[in-house]
Amino acid sequence: MEAIQTTDTTTDGPEDSVAAVDSAGPPEATPPRTRRTGRTVALIAVAAVLGLVGGTAVGYGVQAQREPTALPALNQPGLAYPKPLPKGGTIEPLSATEDRAVKTNGDLRKLLLPKPAGAKKTDFTDDDGWVTLPEYADDFNHPGRALGYQLESGIRRIAATSWKTGQYRVTEIRLVQYRPSDVLGSRDHAEEQMSYMADDEYAENEGVALKGSANGRFYVFPVKRKAGYLDFYEARAYLSRGDIAVEVFMFDTKKISKKDISSVAERQLGRL
């Protein structure tokens, strides 16, 4: 998982922070070697001209022997057009419940899935529900690289929640929001995280498509066992909707079923 965060300037989120990332530009391209021209180019040009003329002549000959093709009717009764608005009429704007931007531009924390009844607090997230830029970047194997990638993608802010159920099961959800730009940062981020899930040190599988999501998938990891320690189970889900990427993590010392992780991810998706 790789990501970072800047934050929103609205009163519903933390203040923006700007981070500069130095990156070395690509090495200067080596000029391509040139080839001597002359006789070879002339022969190719002649062959191209002859081929064009010959092909055109054959094409006309074949077409002349065919029956003319009837043109379609000018009227198209099957075409449907929206009814024109009455004189002076206007289109009603979307209501707050229909306009998704109204929800995502408000307090992002309110879109997080609520803690289940009886769930306990964890130390995975701060009390205020926001994840700072340094905290988010530090979760990656290469924080500096993650920082640069996310800044280029236009990251805006991150809201998070977590809870503990049973003796050891911990669930964490993060909503990573991006600013409007010529790239869809939320989709790119989610797909980037899913791209390495099949690796040996992660889920070792391609995951399962998440119901109700265009690109979401969930993953159940193989159990990790080590002498002297309890078994370690893990599951994750990644998806995106609009300008928000969703990350769901689940950890336990007992087996995590596909239904366990998919249910949480689907319910979180339903709130966006």
Solvent accessible surface area in square Angstrom, and as a share of the most:
residue,aa,sasa,rsa
1,M,32,0.14
2,E,41,0.19
3,A,0,0.00
4,I,0,0.00
5,Q,0,0.00
6,T,12,0.07
7,T,9,0.05
8,D,4,0.02
9,T,105,0.61
10,T,53,0.31
11,T,142,0.83
12,D,53,0.27
13,G,16,0.15
14,P,41,0.26
15,E,155,0.70
16,D,54,0.28
17,S,50,0.33
18,V,144,0.83
19,A,28,0.22
20,A,101,0.78
21,V,58,0.34
22,D,144,0.74
23,S,95,0.61
24,A,105,0.82
25,G,58,0.56
26,P,123,0.78
27,P,124,0.78
28,E,168,0.75
29,A,96,0.74
30,T,120,0.70
31,P,110,0.69
32,P,120,0.75
33,R,234,0.85
34,T,133,0.77
35,R,210,0.77
36,R,239,0.87
37,T,112,0.65
38,G,40,0.38
39,R,192,0.70
40,T,84,0.49
41,V,80,0.46
42,A,54,0.42
43,L,99,0.49
44,I,109,0.55
45,A,52,0.40
46,V,86,0.50
47,A,63,0.49
48,A,64,0.50
49,V,90,0.52
50,L,120,0.60
51,G,49,0.47
52,L,129,0.64
53,V,96,0.55
54,G,36,0.35
55,G,46,0.44
56,T,63,0.37
57,A,65,0.50
58,V,103,0.59
59,G,40,0.38
60,Y,161,0.61
61,G,35,0.34
62,V,69,0.39
63,Q,108,0.48
64,A,87,0.67
65,Q,161,0.71
66,R,155,0.56
67,E,149,0.67
68,P,121,0.76
69,T,125,0.73
70,A,94,0.73
71,L,163,0.81
72,P,107,0.67
73,A,68,0.53
74,L,183,0.91
75,N,106,0.55
76,Q,97,0.43
77,P,122,0.77
78,G,76,0.73
79,L,110,0.55
80,A,96,0.74
81,Y,174,0.66
82,P,125,0.79
83,K,189,0.80
84,P,124,0.78
85,L,101,0.50
86,P,98,0.62
87,K,210,0.89
88,G,78,0.75
89,G,30,0.29
90,T,110,0.64
91,I,141,0.72
92,E,141,0.63
93,P,117,0.73
94,L,118,0.59
95,S,53,0.34
96,A,62,0.48
97,T,126,0.73
98,E,114,0.51
99,D,45,0.23
100,R,110,0.40
101,A,50,0.39
102,V,78,0.45
103,K,75,0.32
104,T,8,0.04
105,N,75,0.38
106,G,20,0.19
107,D,25,0.13
108,L,0,0.00
109,R,83,0.30
110,K,149,0.63
111,L,15,0.08
112,L,15,0.07
113,L,12,0.06
114,P,82,0.52
115,K,100,0.42
116,P,53,0.33
117,A,110,0.85
118,G,78,0.75
119,A,24,0.18
120,K,125,0.53
121,K,139,0.59
122,T,16,0.09
123,D,145,0.75
124,F,105,0.44
125,T,23,0.14
126,D,70,0.36
127,D,124,0.64
128,D,78,0.40
129,G,12,0.11
130,W,21,0.08
131,V,9,0.05
132,T,62,0.36
133,L,20,0.10
134,P,88,0.55
135,E,76,0.34
136,Y,0,0.00
137,A,8,0.06
138,D,101,0.52
139,D,69,0.36
140,F,10,0.04
141,N,117,0.60
142,H,87,0.39
143,P,53,0.33
144,G,47,0.45
145,R,159,0.58
146,A,0,0.00
147,L,34,0.17
148,G,12,0.11
149,Y,73,0.28
150,Q,0,0.00
151,L,48,0.24
152,E,150,0.67
153,S,12,0.08
154,G,18,0.17
155,I,3,0.01
156,R,21,0.08
157,R,0,0.00
158,I,0,0.00
159,A,0,0.00
160,A,3,0.02
161,T,13,0.08
162,S,3,0.02
163,W,7,0.03
164,K,62,0.26
165,T,45,0.26
166,G,65,0.62
167,Q,125,0.56
168,Y,96,0.37
169,R,45,0.17
170,V,19,0.11
171,T,3,0.02
172,E,9,0.04
173,I,0,0.00
174,R,19,0.07
175,L,0,0.00
176,V,0,0.00
177,Q,0,0.00
178,Y,3,0.01
179,R,81,0.30
180,P,132,0.83
181,S,68,0.44
182,D,142,0.74
183,V,69,0.40
184,L,79,0.39
185,G,2,0.02
186,S,0,0.00
187,R,106,0.39
188,D,46,0.24
189,H,1,0.00
190,A,1,0.00
191,E,76,0.34
192,E,78,0.35
193,Q,0,0.00
194,M,26,0.12
195,S,80,0.52
196,Y,37,0.14
197,M,0,0.00
198,A,42,0.32
199,D,63,0.33
200,D,117,0.61
201,E,111,0.50
202,Y,40,0.15
203,A,1,0.00
204,E,94,0.42
205,N,55,0.28
206,E,126,0.56
207,G,17,0.16
208,V,60,0.35
209,A,66,0.51
210,L,4,0.02
211,K,162,0.69
212,G,59,0.57
213,S,24,0.15
214,A,113,0.88
215,N,35,0.18
216,G,2,0.02
217,R,79,0.29
218,F,14,0.06
219,Y,5,0.02
220,V,41,0.24
221,F,9,0.04
222,P,60,0.37
223,V,45,0.26
224,K,106,0.45
225,R,166,0.61
226,K,142,0.60
227,A,99,0.76
228,G,86,0.83
229,Y,151,0.57
230,L,115,0.57
231,D,43,0.22
232,F,79,0.33
233,Y,36,0.14
234,E,13,0.06
235,A,0,0.00
236,R,29,0.11
237,A,0,0.00
238,Y,1,0.00
239,L,0,0.00
240,S,18,0.12
241,R,66,0.24
242,G,43,0.41
243,D,38,0.20
244,I,1,0.00
245,A,1,0.00
246,V,0,0.00
247,E,0,0.00
248,V,0,0.00
249,F,9,0.04
250,M,6,0.02
251,F,42,0.18
252,D,14,0.07
253,T,33,0.19
254,K,145,0.61
255,K,154,0.65
256,I,1,0.01
257,S,47,0.30
258,K,121,0.51
259,K,158,0.67
260,D,46,0.24
261,I,0,0.00
262,S,14,0.09
263,S,39,0.25
264,V,10,0.06
265,A,0,0.00
266,E,62,0.28
267,R,119,0.43
268,Q,0,0.00
269,L,8,0.04
270,G,61,0.58
271,R,85,0.31
272,L,9,0.05
